[in-house]
Amino acid sequence: MATLNIKDPRVHELATELARRRGTTATAVVRDALEKEAAQQPKPIDRDRLRALQDKVLKMDLVWLSDDDIYDEDGLPK
């Protein structure tokens, strides 16, 4: 079993108080808070996967258009 030692008295107080209000444990309160925070954080970028996708796209026979190819002299679509 892993152990987490909370040394900040205020954090301990908050977790204990919230646990009392919810009728649960301080462990459950901390777990819920950490899971909620983790869910809101962006996932790390898989740079190897992104590079492979980039390489795949660059190898495609694509026609790259410039602004001049798409818009006329007044900036309107051709």
mmJSON file of the N, C-alpha and C atoms, coordinates in Angstrom:
{"data_MODEL":{"atom_site":{
"group_PDB":["ATOM","ATOM","ATOM","ATOM","ATOM","ATOM","ATOM","ATOM","ATOM","ATOM","ATOM","ATOM","ATOM","ATOM","ATOM","ATOM","ATOM","ATOM","ATOM","ATOM","ATOM","ATOM","ATOM","ATOM","ATOM","ATOM","ATOM","ATOM","ATOM","ATOM","ATOM","ATOM","ATOM","ATOM","ATOM","ATOM","ATOM","ATOM","ATOM","ATOM","ATOM","ATOM","ATOM","ATOM","ATOM","ATOM","ATOM","ATOM","ATOM","ATOM","ATOM","ATOM","ATOM","ATOM","ATOM","ATOM","ATOM","ATOM","ATOM","ATOM","ATOM","ATOM","ATOM","ATOM","ATOM","ATOM","ATOM","ATOM","ATOM","ATOM","ATOM","ATOM","ATOM","ATOM","ATOM","ATOM","ATOM","ATOM","ATOM","ATOM","ATOM","ATOM","ATOM","ATOM","ATOM","ATOM","ATOM","ATOM","ATOM","ATOM","ATOM","ATOM","ATOM","ATOM","ATOM","ATOM","ATOM","ATOM","ATOM","ATOM","ATOM","ATOM","ATOM","ATOM","ATOM","ATOM","ATOM","ATOM","ATOM","ATOM","ATOM","ATOM","ATOM","ATOM","ATOM","ATOM","ATOM","ATOM","ATOM","ATOM","ATOM","ATOM","ATOM","ATOM","ATOM","ATOM","ATOM","ATOM","ATOM","ATOM","ATOM","ATOM","ATOM","ATOM","ATOM","ATOM","ATOM","ATOM","ATOM","ATOM","ATOM","ATOM","ATOM","ATOM","ATOM","ATOM","ATOM","ATOM","ATOM","ATOM","ATOM","ATOM","ATOM","ATOM","ATOM","ATOM","ATOM","ATOM","ATOM","ATOM","ATOM","ATOM","ATOM","ATOM","ATOM","ATOM","ATOM","ATOM","ATOM","ATOM","ATOM","ATOM","ATOM","ATOM","ATOM","ATOM","ATOM","ATOM","ATOM","ATOM","ATOM","ATOM","ATOM","ATOM","ATOM","ATOM","ATOM","ATOM","ATOM","ATOM","ATOM","ATOM","ATOM","ATOM","ATOM","ATOM","ATOM","ATOM","ATOM","ATOM","ATOM","ATOM","ATOM","ATOM","ATOM","ATOM","ATOM","ATOM","ATOM","ATOM","ATOM","ATOM","ATOM","ATOM","ATOM","ATOM","ATOM","ATOM","ATOM","ATOM","ATOM","ATOM","ATOM","ATOM","ATOM","ATOM","ATOM","ATOM","ATOM","ATOM","ATOM","ATOM","ATOM","ATOM"],
"id":[1,2,3,4,5,6,7,8,9,10,11,12,13,14,15,16,17,18,19,20,21,22,23,24,25,26,27,28,29,30,31,32,33,34,35,36,37,38,39,40,41,42,43,44,45,46,47,48,49,50,51,52,53,54,55,56,57,58,59,60,61,62,63,64,65,66,67,68,69,70,71,72,73,74,75,76,77,78,79,80,81,82,83,84,85,86,87,88,89,90,91,92,93,94,95,96,97,98,99,100,101,102,103,104,105,106,107,108,109,110,111,112,113,114,115,116,117,118,119,120,121,122,123,124,125,126,127,128,129,130,131,132,133,134,135,136,137,138,139,140,141,142,143,144,145,146,147,148,149,150,151,152,153,154,155,156,157,158,159,160,161,162,163,164,165,166,167,168,169,170,171,172,173,174,175,176,177,178,179,180,181,182,183,184,185,186,187,188,189,190,191,192,193,194,195,196,197,198,199,200,201,202,203,204,205,206,207,208,209,210,211,212,213,214,215,216,217,218,219,220,221,222,223,224,225,226,227,228,229,230,231,232,233,234],
"type_symbol":["N","C","C","N","C","C","N","C","C","N","C","C","N","C","C","N","C","C","N","C","C","N","C","C","N","C","C","N","C","C","N","C","C","N","C","C","N","C","C","N","C","C","N","C","C","N","C","C","N","C","C","N","C","C","N","C","C","N","C","C","N","C","C","N","C","C","N","C","C","N","C","C","N","C","C","N","C","C","N","C","C","N","C","C","N","C","C","N","C","C","N","C","C","N","C","C","N","C","C","N","C","C","N","C","C","N","C","C","N","C","C","N","C","C","N","C","C","N","C","C","N","C","C","N","C","C","N","C","C","N","C","C","N","C","C","N","C","C","N","C","C","N","C","C","N","C","C","N","C","C","N","C","C","N","C","C","N","C","C","N","C","C","N","C","C","N","C","C","N","C","C","N","C","C","N","C","C","N","C","C","N","C","C","N","C","C","N","C","C","N","C","C","N","C","C","N","C","C","N","C","C","N","C","C","N","C","C","N","C","C","N","C","C","N","C","C","N","C","C","N","C","C","N","C","C","N","C","C","N","C","C","N","C","C"],
"label_atom_id":["N","CA","C","N","CA","C","N","CA","C","N","CA","C","N","CA","C","N","CA","C","N","CA","C","N","CA","C","N","CA","C","N","CA","C","N","CA","C","N","CA","C","N","CA","C","N","CA","C","N","CA","C","N","CA","C","N","CA","C","N","CA","C","N","CA","C","N","CA","C","N","CA","C","N","CA","C","N","CA","C","N","CA","C","N","CA","C","N","CA","C","N","CA","C","N","CA","C","N","CA","C","N","CA","C","N","CA","C","N","CA","C","N","CA","C","N","CA","C","N","CA","C","N","CA","C","N","CA","C","N","CA","C","N","CA","C","N","CA","C","N","CA","C","N","CA","C","N","CA","C","N","CA","C","N","CA","C","N","CA","C","N","CA","C","N","CA","C","N","CA","C","N","CA","C","N","CA","C","N","CA","C","N","CA","C","N","CA","C","N","CA","C","N","CA","C","N","CA","C","N","CA","C","N","CA","C","N","CA","C","N","CA","C","N","CA","C","N","CA","C","N","CA","C","N","CA","C","N","CA","C","N","CA","C","N","CA","C","N","CA","C","N","CA","C","N","CA","C","N","CA","C","N","CA","C","N","CA","C","N","CA","C","N","CA","C","N","CA","C","N","CA","C"],
"label_alt_id":[null,null,null,null,null,null,null,null,null,null,null,null,null,null,null,null,null,null,null,null,null,null,null,null,null,null,null,null,null,null,null,null,null,null,null,null,null,null,null,null,null,null,null,null,null,null,null,null,null,null,null,null,null,null,null,null,null,null,null,null,null,null,null,null,null,null,null,null,null,null,null,null,null,null,null,null,null,null,null,null,null,null,null,null,null,null,null,null,null,null,null,null,null,null,null,null,null,null,null,null,null,null,null,null,null,null,null,null,null,null,null,null,null,null,null,null,null,null,null,null,null,null,null,null,null,null,null,null,null,null,null,null,null,null,null,null,null,null,null,null,null,null,null,null,null,null,null,null,null,null,null,null,null,null,null,null,null,null,null,null,null,null,null,null,null,null,null,null,null,null,null,null,null,null,null,null,null,null,null,null,null,null,null,null,null,null,null,null,null,null,null,null,null,null,null,null,null,null,null,null,null,null,null,null,null,null,null,null,null,null,null,null,null,null,null,null,null,null,null,null,null,null,null,null,null,null,null,null,null,null,null,null,null,null],
"label_comp_id":["MET","MET","MET","ALA","ALA","ALA","THR","THR","THR","LEU","LEU","LEU","ASN","ASN","ASN","ILE","ILE","ILE","LYS","LYS","LYS","ASP","ASP","ASP","PRO","PRO","PRO","ARG","ARG","ARG","VAL","VAL","VAL","HIS","HIS","HIS","GLU","GLU","GLU","LEU","LEU","LEU","ALA","ALA","ALA","THR","THR","THR","GLU","GLU","GLU","LEU","LEU","LEU","ALA","ALA","ALA","ARG","ARG","ARG","ARG","ARG","ARG","ARG","ARG","ARG","GLY","GLY","GLY","THR","THR","THR","THR","THR","THR","ALA","ALA","ALA","THR","THR","THR","ALA","ALA","ALA","VAL","VAL","VAL","VAL","VAL","VAL","ARG","ARG","ARG","ASP","ASP","ASP","ALA","ALA","ALA","LEU","LEU","LEU","GLU","GLU","GLU","LYS","LYS","LYS","GLU","GLU","GLU","ALA","ALA","ALA","ALA","ALA","ALA","GLN","GLN","GLN","GLN","GLN","GLN","PRO","PRO","PRO","LYS","LYS","LYS","PRO","PRO","PRO","ILE","ILE","ILE","ASP","ASP","ASP","ARG","ARG","ARG","ASP","ASP","ASP","ARG","ARG","ARG","LEU","LEU","LEU","ARG","ARG","ARG","ALA","ALA","ALA","LEU","LEU","LEU","GLN","GLN","GLN","ASP","ASP","ASP","LYS","LYS","LYS","VAL","VAL","VAL","LEU","LEU","LEU","LYS","LYS","LYS","MET","MET","MET","ASP","ASP","ASP","LEU","LEU","LEU","VAL","VAL","VAL","TRP","TRP","TRP","LEU","LEU","LEU","SER","SER","SER","ASP","ASP","ASP","ASP","ASP","ASP","ASP","ASP","ASP","ILE","ILE","ILE","TYR","TYR","TYR","ASP","ASP","ASP","GLU","GLU","GLU","ASP","ASP","ASP","GLY","GLY","GLY","LEU","LEU","LEU","PRO","PRO","PRO","LYS","LYS","LYS"],
"label_asym_id":["A","A","A","A","A","A","A","A","A","A","A","A","A","A","A","A","A","A","A","A","A","A","A","A","A","A","A","A","A","A","A","A","A","A","A","A","A","A","A","A","A","A","A","A","A","A","A","A","A","A","A","A","A","A","A","A","A","A","A","A","A","A","A","A","A","A","A","A","A","A","A","A","A","A","A","A","A","A","A","A","A","A","A","A","A","A","A","A","A","A","A","A","A","A","A","A","A","A","A","A","A","A","A","A","A","A","A","A","A","A","A","A","A","A","A","A","A","A","A","A","A","A","A","A","A","A","A","A","A","A","A","A","A","A","A","A","A","A","A","A","A","A","A","A","A","A","A","A","A","A","A","A","A","A","A","A","A","A","A","A","A","A","A","A","A","A","A","A","A","A","A","A","A","A","A","A","A","A","A","A","A","A","A","A","A","A","A","A","A","A","A","A","A","A","A","A","A","A","A","A","A","A","A","A","A","A","A","A","A","A","A","A","A","A","A","A","A","A","A","A","A","A","A","A","A","A","A","A","A","A","A","A","A","A"],
"label_entity_id":["1","1","1","1","1","1","1","1","1","1","1","1","1","1","1","1","1","1","1","1","1","1","1","1","1","1","1","1","1","1","1","1","1","1","1","1","1","1","1","1","1","1","1","1","1","1","1","1","1","1","1","1","1","1","1","1","1","1","1","1","1","1","1","1","1","1","1","1","1","1","1","1","1","1","1","1","1","1","1","1","1","1","1","1","1","1","1","1","1","1","1","1","1","1","1","1","1","1","1","1","1","1","1","1","1","1","1","1","1","1","1","1","1","1","1","1","1","1","1","1","1","1","1","1","1","1","1","1","1","1","1","1","1","1","1","1","1","1","1","1","1","1","1","1","1","1","1","1","1","1","1","1","1","1","1","1","1","1","1","1","1","1","1","1","1","1","1","1","1","1","1","1","1","1","1","1","1","1","1","1","1","1","1","1","1","1","1","1","1","1","1","1","1","1","1","1","1","1","1","1","1","1","1","1","1","1","1","1","1","1","1","1","1","1","1","1","1","1","1","1","1","1","1","1","1","1","1","1","1","1","1","1","1","1"],
"label_seq_id":[1,1,1,2,2,2,3,3,3,4,4,4,5,5,5,6,6,6,7,7,7,8,8,8,9,9,9,10,10,10,11,11,11,12,12,12,13,13,13,14,14,14,15,15,15,16,16,16,17,17,17,18,18,18,19,19,19,20,20,20,21,21,21,22,22,22,23,23,23,24,24,24,25,25,25,26,26,26,27,27,27,28,28,28,29,29,29,30,30,30,31,31,31,32,32,32,33,33,33,34,34,34,35,35,35,36,36,36,37,37,37,38,38,38,39,39,39,40,40,40,41,41,41,42,42,42,43,43,43,44,44,44,45,45,45,46,46,46,47,47,47,48,48,48,49,49,49,50,50,50,51,51,51,52,52,52,53,53,53,54,54,54,55,55,55,56,56,56,57,57,57,58,58,58,59,59,59,60,60,60,61,61,61,62,62,62,63,63,63,64,64,64,65,65,65,66,66,66,67,67,67,68,68,68,69,69,69,70,70,70,71,71,71,72,72,72,73,73,73,74,74,74,75,75,75,76,76,76,77,77,77,78,78,78],
"pdbx_PDB_ins_code":[null,null,null,null,null,null,null,null,null,null,null,null,null,null,null,null,null,null,null,null,null,null,null,null,null,null,null,null,null,null,null,null,null,null,null,null,null,null,null,null,null,null,null,null,null,null,null,null,null,null,null,null,null,null,null,null,null,null,null,null,null,null,null,null,null,null,null,null,null,null,null,null,null,null,null,null,null,null,null,null,null,null,null,null,null,null,null,null,null,null,null,null,null,null,null,null,null,null,null,null,null,null,null,null,null,null,null,null,null,null,null,null,null,null,null,null,null,null,null,null,null,null,null,null,null,null,null,null,null,null,null,null,null,null,null,null,null,null,null,null,null,null,null,null,null,null,null,null,null,null,null,null,null,null,null,null,null,null,null,null,null,null,null,null,null,null,null,null,null,null,null,null,null,null,null,null,null,null,null,null,null,null,null,null,null,null,null,null,null,null,null,null,null,null,null,null,null,null,null,null,null,null,null,null,null,null,null,null,null,null,null,null,null,null,null,null,null,null,null,null,null,null,null,null,null,null,null,null,null,null,null,null,null,null],
"Cartn_x":[0.845,0.0,0.889,0.579,1.345,0.928,1.832,1.569,1.823,0.96,1.126,1.123,2.194,2.328,2.054,0.916,0.544,1.13,2.049,2.72,2.14,1.28,0.675,-0.588,-0.59,-1.749,-3.052,-2.97,-4.175,-4.776,-3.933,-4.414,-5.086,-4.463,-5.041,-6.384,-6.456,-7.692,-8.804,-8.475,-9.467,-9.975,-9.064,-9.457,-10.333,-9.965,-10.737,-12.128,-12.205,-13.486,-14.394,-13.855,-14.664,-15.122,-14.257,-14.626,-15.779,-15.711,-16.776,-18.097,-18.047,-19.267,-19.853,-18.99,-19.453,-19.794,-19.349,-19.549,-18.659,-17.44,-16.488,-15.134,-14.092,-12.762,-11.942,-10.903,-9.991,-9.3,-9.029,-8.419,-9.32,-10.612,-11.563,-11.636,-11.587,-11.628,-10.396,-9.225,-7.986,-7.996,-8.419,-8.487,-9.416,-10.607,-11.57,-10.998,-10.35,-9.767,-8.663,-7.817,-6.72,-7.245,-8.256,-8.836,-9.49,-10.178,-10.818,-9.759,-8.712,-7.637,-6.935,-6.658,-5.974,-6.816,-8.133,-9.02,-9.043,-8.773,-8.808,-7.486,-6.44,-5.138,-5.047,-4.425,-4.279,-3.352,-3.663,-2.823,-1.493,-0.398,0.885,0.882,1.618,1.704,2.63,2.156,2.98,3.767,4.947,5.738,6.151,6.408,6.771,5.6,4.404,3.211,2.937,3.111,2.904,3.912,5.166,6.208,5.895,5.429,5.081,3.93,2.948,1.831,2.308,3.164,3.708,4.485,5.304,6.076,5.145,4.073,3.111,2.449,2.042,1.384,2.362,3.597,4.579,4.9,4.721,4.982,3.811,2.667,1.492,1.682,1.074,1.15,0.039,0.283,-0.718,-0.412,-1.451,-1.283,-1.402,-0.322,-0.322,-0.664,-1.726,-2.18,-1.766,-1.382,-1.058,-2.313,-2.23,-3.347,-3.712,-2.694,-2.945,-3.722,-3.548,-4.287,-5.761,-6.049,-7.402,-8.195,-7.513,-8.208,-7.808,-8.752,-8.442,-7.774,-7.552,-6.831,-7.593,-8.897,-9.707,-9.85,-9.183,-9.252,-10.48,-11.202,-12.4,-12.044,-12.753,-12.476,-12.682,-11.811,-11.919,-13.066],
"Cartn_y":[-1.175,0.0,1.238,2.196,3.436,4.391,5.281,6.251,7.649,8.564,9.975,10.732,11.434,12.159,13.637,14.127,15.533,16.31,17.196,17.946,19.337,19.751,21.07,20.958,21.595,21.482,21.982,22.992,23.533,22.523,21.842,20.816,19.691,19.273,18.22,18.67,19.894,20.444,20.481,20.963,21.037,19.651,18.708,17.353,16.711,16.89,16.322,16.95,18.27,18.967,18.566,18.514,18.136,16.678,15.831,14.428,14.321,15.098,15.089,15.529,16.597,17.107,16.096,15.395,14.415,13.066,12.858,11.554,10.497,10.895,9.982,10.133,9.674,9.755,10.868,11.286,12.282,11.712,10.434,9.783,9.911,9.684,9.801,11.233,12.188,13.605,13.957,13.538,13.828,13.119,11.853,11.105,11.799,12.195,12.862,14.166,14.938,16.213,15.985,14.991,14.7,14.164,13.299,12.772,13.883,14.789,15.909,16.806,17.109,17.962,17.277,15.988,15.242,15.21,15.093,15.052,16.378,17.465,18.787,19.164,18.419,18.724,18.159,18.911,18.382,17.167,16.259,15.07,15.474,14.845,15.172,14.793,15.531,15.286,14.104,13.161,12.033,12.503,13.03,13.651,12.655,11.425,10.419,10.156,10.053,9.83,11.036,12.221,13.442,13.543,13.213,13.249,12.246,11.053,10.034,10.522,11.16,11.703,12.817,13.667,14.762,14.197,13.207,12.589,11.966,11.331,10.71,11.758,12.864,13.934,14.553,14.767,15.379,14.494,13.19,12.257,12.17,12.705,12.66,13.612,13.258,14.093,15.142,16.178,17.21,18.456,19.182,20.459,21.549,22.278,23.353,24.657,25.303,26.541,27.742,28.797,30.041,30.911,32.003,32.944,33.451,33.672,34.158,33.14,31.865,30.818,30.794,31.206,31.092,32.395,33.539,34.832,35.738,36.577,37.523,38.768,39.762,40.981,41.806,41.551,42.251,41.45,40.297,39.459,38.576,38.484,37.649,36.287,35.255,33.925,33.933,33.238,33.155,32.256],
"Cartn_z":[0.0,0.0,0.0,-0.886,-0.974,0.143,0.48,1.536,1.013,1.406,1.069,2.389,2.666,3.921,3.663,4.137,3.982,5.154,4.863,5.926,6.13,5.217,5.32,6.188,7.362,8.257,7.624,6.794,6.161,5.183,4.429,3.492,4.274,5.34,6.185,6.745,7.217,7.773,6.719,5.521,4.449,4.06,3.905,3.513,4.581,5.828,6.933,7.012,6.889,6.96,5.805,4.602,3.446,3.563,4.064,4.266,5.273,6.331,7.333,6.719,5.905,5.263,4.287,3.585,2.594,3.204,4.422,5.047,4.444,4.13,3.497,4.196,3.555,4.15,3.496,4.214,3.65,2.41,2.419,1.253,0.031,0.219,-0.899,-1.403,-0.491,-0.876,-1.704,-1.25,-1.977,-3.329,-3.36,-4.629,-5.614,-5.15,-6.027,-6.586,-5.722,-6.163,-7.185,-6.947,-7.876,-9.207,-9.156,-10.4,-11.215,-10.531,-11.222,-11.865,-11.145,-11.684,-12.85,-12.709,-13.775,-15.043,-14.901,-16.061,-16.805,-16.111,-16.732,-17.401,-17.118,-17.7,-19.113,-20.029,-21.39,-21.408,-22.287,-22.435,-23.083,-22.689,-23.317,-24.799,-25.588,-27.027,-27.288,-28.074,-28.496,-29.716,-29.473,-30.536,-31.626,-31.259,-32.268,-33.208,-32.645,-33.475,-34.357,-33.801,-34.571,-35.713,-35.453,-36.484,-37.585,-37.224,-38.225,-39.104,-38.501,-39.273,-40.196,-39.682,-40.496,-41.693,-41.448,-42.536,-43.583,-43.121,-44.028,-44.916,-44.332,-45.096,-46.097,-45.679,-46.577,-47.777,-47.625,-48.732,-49.709,-49.326,-50.204,-51.373,-52.485,-53.679,-53.596,-52.821,-52.591,-53.414,-53.744,-54.432,-53.374,-53.189,-52.196,-52.909,-52.458,-53.076,-52.235,-52.926,-52.227,-52.15,-51.435,-51.367,-52.756,-53.598,-54.964,-55.798,-55.496,-56.212,-55.811,-54.592,-54.05,-54.151,-53.963,-53.906,-55.068,-55.5,-56.58,-56.004,-56.855,-56.439,-55.398,-55.252,-54.253,-52.959,-52.896,-51.697,-51.636,-52.737,-52.793,-53.371,-52.953,-53.518,-55.029,-55.719,-57.184,-57.565],
"occupancy":[1.0,1.0,1.0,1.0,1.0,1.0,1.0,1.0,1.0,1.0,1.0,1.0,1.0,1.0,1.0,1.0,1.0,1.0,1.0,1.0,1.0,1.0,1.0,1.0,1.0,1.0,1.0,1.0,1.0,1.0,1.0,1.0,1.0,1.0,1.0,1.0,1.0,1.0,1.0,1.0,1.0,1.0,1.0,1.0,1.0,1.0,1.0,1.0,1.0,1.0,1.0,1.0,1.0,1.0,1.0,1.0,1.0,1.0,1.0,1.0,1.0,1.0,1.0,1.0,1.0,1.0,1.0,1.0,1.0,1.0,1.0,1.0,1.0,1.0,1.0,1.0,1.0,1.0,1.0,1.0,1.0,1.0,1.0,1.0,1.0,1.0,1.0,1.0,1.0,1.0,1.0,1.0,1.0,1.0,1.0,1.0,1.0,1.0,1.0,1.0,1.0,1.0,1.0,1.0,1.0,1.0,1.0,1.0,1.0,1.0,1.0,1.0,1.0,1.0,1.0,1.0,1.0,1.0,1.0,1.0,1.0,1.0,1.0,1.0,1.0,1.0,1.0,1.0,1.0,1.0,1.0,1.0,1.0,1.0,1.0,1.0,1.0,1.0,1.0,1.0,1.0,1.0,1.0,1.0,1.0,1.0,1.0,1.0,1.0,1.0,1.0,1.0,1.0,1.0,1.0,1.0,1.0,1.0,1.0,1.0,1.0,1.0,1.0,1.0,1.0,1.0,1.0,1.0,1.0,1.0,1.0,1.0,1.0,1.0,1.0,1.0,1.0,1.0,1.0,1.0,1.0,1.0,1.0,1.0,1.0,1.0,1.0,1.0,1.0,1.0,1.0,1.0,1.0,1.0,1.0,1.0,1.0,1.0,1.0,1.0,1.0,1.0,1.0,1.0,1.0,1.0,1.0,1.0,1.0,1.0,1.0,1.0,1.0,1.0,1.0,1.0,1.0,1.0,1.0,1.0,1.0,1.0,1.0,1.0,1.0,1.0,1.0,1.0,1.0,1.0,1.0,1.0,1.0,1.0],
"B_iso_or_equiv":[0.0,0.0,0.0,0.0,0.0,0.0,0.0,0.0,0.0,0.0,0.0,0.0,0.0,0.0,0.0,0.0,0.0,0.0,0.0,0.0,0.0,0.0,0.0,0.0,0.0,0.0,0.0,0.0,0.0,0.0,0.0,0.0,0.0,0.0,0.0,0.0,0.0,0.0,0.0,0.0,0.0,0.0,0.0,0.0,0.0,0.0,0.0,0.0,0.0,0.0,0.0,0.0,0.0,0.0,0.0,0.0,0.0,0.0,0.0,0.0,0.0,0.0,0.0,0.0,0.0,0.0,0.0,0.0,0.0,0.0,0.0,0.0,0.0,0.0,0.0,0.0,0.0,0.0,0.0,0.0,0.0,0.0,0.0,0.0,0.0,0.0,0.0,0.0,0.0,0.0,0.0,0.0,0.0,0.0,0.0,0.0,0.0,0.0,0.0,0.0,0.0,0.0,0.0,0.0,0.0,0.0,0.0,0.0,0.0,0.0,0.0,0.0,0.0,0.0,0.0,0.0,0.0,0.0,0.0,0.0,0.0,0.0,0.0,0.0,0.0,0.0,0.0,0.0,0.0,0.0,0.0,0.0,0.0,0.0,0.0,0.0,0.0,0.0,0.0,0.0,0.0,0.0,0.0,0.0,0.0,0.0,0.0,0.0,0.0,0.0,0.0,0.0,0.0,0.0,0.0,0.0,0.0,0.0,0.0,0.0,0.0,0.0,0.0,0.0,0.0,0.0,0.0,0.0,0.0,0.0,0.0,0.0,0.0,0.0,0.0,0.0,0.0,0.0,0.0,0.0,0.0,0.0,0.0,0.0,0.0,0.0,0.0,0.0,0.0,0.0,0.0,0.0,0.0,0.0,0.0,0.0,0.0,0.0,0.0,0.0,0.0,0.0,0.0,0.0,0.0,0.0,0.0,0.0,0.0,0.0,0.0,0.0,0.0,0.0,0.0,0.0,0.0,0.0,0.0,0.0,0.0,0.0,0.0,0.0,0.0,0.0,0.0,0.0,0.0,0.0,0.0,0.0,0.0,0.0],
"pdbx_formal_charge":[null,null,null,null,null,null,null,null,null,null,null,null,null,null,null,null,null,null,null,null,null,null,null,null,null,null,null,null,null,null,null,null,null,null,null,null,null,null,null,null,null,null,null,null,null,null,null,null,null,null,null,null,null,null,null,null,null,null,null,null,null,null,null,null,null,null,null,null,null,null,null,null,null,null,null,null,null,null,null,null,null,null,null,null,null,null,null,null,null,null,null,null,null,null,null,null,null,null,null,null,null,null,null,null,null,null,null,null,null,null,null,null,null,null,null,null,null,null,null,null,null,null,null,null,null,null,null,null,null,null,null,null,null,null,null,null,null,null,null,null,null,null,null,null,null,null,null,null,null,null,null,null,null,null,null,null,null,null,null,null,null,null,null,null,null,null,null,null,null,null,null,null,null,null,null,null,null,null,null,null,null,null,null,null,null,null,null,null,null,null,null,null,null,null,null,null,null,null,null,null,null,null,null,null,null,null,null,null,null,null,null,null,null,null,null,null,null,null,null,null,null,null,null,null,null,null,null,null,null,null,null,null,null,null],
"auth_seq_id":[1,1,1,2,2,2,3,3,3,4,4,4,5,5,5,6,6,6,7,7,7,8,8,8,9,9,9,10,10,10,11,11,11,12,12,12,13,13,13,14,14,14,15,15,15,16,16,16,17,17,17,18,18,18,19,19,19,20,20,20,21,21,21,22,22,22,23,23,23,24,24,24,25,25,25,26,26,26,27,27,27,28,28,28,29,29,29,30,30,30,31,31,31,32,32,32,33,33,33,34,34,34,35,35,35,36,36,36,37,37,37,38,38,38,39,39,39,40,40,40,41,41,41,42,42,42,43,43,43,44,44,44,45,45,45,46,46,46,47,47,47,48,48,48,49,49,49,50,50,50,51,51,51,52,52,52,53,53,53,54,54,54,55,55,55,56,56,56,57,57,57,58,58,58,59,59,59,60,60,60,61,61,61,62,62,62,63,63,63,64,64,64,65,65,65,66,66,66,67,67,67,68,68,68,69,69,69,70,70,70,71,71,71,72,72,72,73,73,73,74,74,74,75,75,75,76,76,76,77,77,77,78,78,78],
"auth_comp_id":["MET","MET","MET","ALA","ALA","ALA","THR","THR","THR","LEU","LEU","LEU","ASN","ASN","ASN","ILE","ILE","ILE","LYS","LYS","LYS","ASP","ASP","ASP","PRO","PRO","PRO","ARG","ARG","ARG","VAL","VAL","VAL","HIS","HIS","HIS","GLU","GLU","GLU","LEU","LEU","LEU","ALA","ALA","ALA","THR","THR","THR","GLU","GLU","GLU","LEU","LEU","LEU","ALA","ALA","ALA","ARG","ARG","ARG","ARG","ARG","ARG","ARG","ARG","ARG","GLY","GLY","GLY","THR","THR","THR","THR","THR","THR","ALA","ALA","ALA","THR","THR","THR","ALA","ALA","ALA","VAL","VAL","VAL","VAL","VAL","VAL","ARG","ARG","ARG","ASP","ASP","ASP","ALA","ALA","ALA","LEU","LEU","LEU","GLU","GLU","GLU","LYS","LYS","LYS","GLU","GLU","GLU","ALA","ALA","ALA","ALA","ALA","ALA","GLN","GLN","GLN","GLN","GLN","GLN","PRO","PRO","PRO","LYS","LYS","LYS","PRO","PRO","PRO","ILE","ILE","ILE","ASP","ASP","ASP","ARG","ARG","ARG","ASP","ASP","ASP","ARG","ARG","ARG","LEU","LEU","LEU","ARG","ARG","ARG","ALA","ALA","ALA","LEU","LEU","LEU","GLN","GLN","GLN","ASP","ASP","ASP","LYS","LYS","LYS","VAL","VAL","VAL","LEU","LEU","LEU","LYS","LYS","LYS","MET","MET","MET","ASP","ASP","ASP","LEU","LEU","LEU","VAL","VAL","VAL","TRP","TRP","TRP","LEU","LEU","LEU","SER","SER","SER","ASP","ASP","ASP","ASP","ASP","ASP","ASP","ASP","ASP","ILE","ILE","ILE","TYR","TYR","TYR","ASP","ASP","ASP","GLU","GLU","GLU","ASP","ASP","ASP","GLY","GLY","GLY","LEU","LEU","LEU","PRO","PRO","PRO","LYS","LYS","LYS"],
"auth_asym_id":["A","A","A","A","A","A","A","A","A","A","A","A","A","A","A","A","A","A","A","A","A","A","A","A","A","A","A","A","A","A","A","A","A","A","A","A","A","A","A","A","A","A","A","A","A","A","A","A","A","A","A","A","A","A","A","A","A","A","A","A","A","A","A","A","A","A","A","A","A","A","A","A","A","A","A","A","A","A","A","A","A","A","A","A","A","A","A","A","A","A","A","A","A","A","A","A","A","A","A","A","A","A","A","A","A","A","A","A","A","A","A","A","A","A","A","A","A","A","A","A","A","A","A","A","A","A","A","A","A","A","A","A","A","A","A","A","A","A","A","A","A","A","A","A","A","A","A","A","A","A","A","A","A","A","A","A","A","A","A","A","A","A","A","A","A","A","A","A","A","A","A","A","A","A","A","A","A","A","A","A","A","A","A","A","A","A","A","A","A","A","A","A","A","A","A","A","A","A","A","A","A","A","A","A","A","A","A","A","A","A","A","A","A","A","A","A","A","A","A","A","A","A","A","A","A","A","A","A","A","A","A","A","A","A"],
"auth_atom_id":["N","CA","C","N","CA","C","N","CA","C","N","CA","C","N","CA","C","N","CA","C","N","CA","C","N","CA","C","N","CA","C","N","CA","C","N","CA","C","N","CA","C","N","CA","C","N","CA","C","N","CA","C","N","CA","C","N","CA","C","N","CA","C","N","CA","C","N","CA","C","N","CA","C","N","CA","C","N","CA","C","N","CA","C","N","CA","C","N","CA","C","N","CA","C","N","CA","C","N","CA","C","N","CA","C","N","CA","C","N","CA","C","N","CA","C","N","CA","C","N","CA","C","N","CA","C","N","CA","C","N","CA","C","N","CA","C","N","CA","C","N","CA","C","N","CA","C","N","CA","C","N","CA","C","N","CA","C","N","CA","C","N","CA","C","N","CA","C","N","CA","C","N","CA","C","N","CA","C","N","CA","C","N","CA","C","N","CA","C","N","CA","C","N","CA","C","N","CA","C","N","CA","C","N","CA","C","N","CA","C","N","CA","C","N","CA","C","N","CA","C","N","CA","C","N","CA","C","N","CA","C","N","CA","C","N","CA","C","N","CA","C","N","CA","C","N","CA","C","N","CA","C","N","CA","C","N","CA","C","N","CA","C","N","CA","C","N","CA","C","N","CA","C"],
"pdbx_PDB_model_num":[1,1,1,1,1,1,1,1,1,1,1,1,1,1,1,1,1,1,1,1,1,1,1,1,1,1,1,1,1,1,1,1,1,1,1,1,1,1,1,1,1,1,1,1,1,1,1,1,1,1,1,1,1,1,1,1,1,1,1,1,1,1,1,1,1,1,1,1,1,1,1,1,1,1,1,1,1,1,1,1,1,1,1,1,1,1,1,1,1,1,1,1,1,1,1,1,1,1,1,1,1,1,1,1,1,1,1,1,1,1,1,1,1,1,1,1,1,1,1,1,1,1,1,1,1,1,1,1,1,1,1,1,1,1,1,1,1,1,1,1,1,1,1,1,1,1,1,1,1,1,1,1,1,1,1,1,1,1,1,1,1,1,1,1,1,1,1,1,1,1,1,1,1,1,1,1,1,1,1,1,1,1,1,1,1,1,1,1,1,1,1,1,1,1,1,1,1,1,1,1,1,1,1,1,1,1,1,1,1,1,1,1,1,1,1,1,1,1,1,1,1,1,1,1,1,1,1,1,1,1,1,1,1,1]
}}}
